[in-house]
């Protein structure tokens, strides 16, 4: 299944996961506390690279969720109690769907089942970072409690992306069909690394708009709404376009950034100041 269809399928998958996530109990979130010191990239190249890594992770996360839920629906995971929570996470270089129960004792998450995406997917009992799984599951509770962008007109899903010292819960749009995508509406909640405290969140979101993806051709140009750094959703859309064309360009008001299908995994964008 190509990336565009993976993301579209994640809409249905995300709706199914809501009761699984809400079935566990969690304490009311404390008042927001902004981080005291955060190292934020300042150059265009570093800012773009940070955003692009998140776009790749977002597609990996959605693909993991979709395959895990498909395996669950197909009976490959056996009977999964509704009180179990699910977290999709990278363990080393491998995506896994991790099921378990939140606990009051360290590390805060009892792992009950793991589905690794190696090959056609397999249930494993390999070691896994349970503290990270606990943080991701708790962070998703916060995401599910927040209003989704789009006011019901467009499909959005929350996803949790761990960073070194915190977790980001992004709200990303999901395309309704392979040839059209939605960009904009991007918003993020920053959580502590254990998922128990909100550190900050975006106060506003960019306008939502629909774009047509190419079905063939040599290249695709995505006109960004931003001055310098493209939106996460715009970079996700550009990566989806590479399923159909060998080269994409993302144009902000100040820069044009080119990426070929051959350079997709290495993030070798070529930037030109406009």
Secondary structure, 3 states (H helix, E strand, C coil): CCHHHHHHHHHHHHHHHHHHHHCCCCCCCCCCCCCCCCCCCCCHHHHHHHHHHHHHHHHHHHHHHHHHHHHHHCCCCCCCCCCCEEEEEEECCEEEEEEEEECCCCCCEEEEEEEECCCCCEEECCCCCHHHHHHHHHHHHHHHHCCCCCCCCCCEEEEEEECCCEEEEEEEECCCECCEEEECCCEEEEEECCCCCEEEECCCCCCCEEEECCCCCCCEEEECCCCCCCCHHHHHHHHHHCCCCCEEEEECCCEEEEEEHHHCCCCCCEEEEC
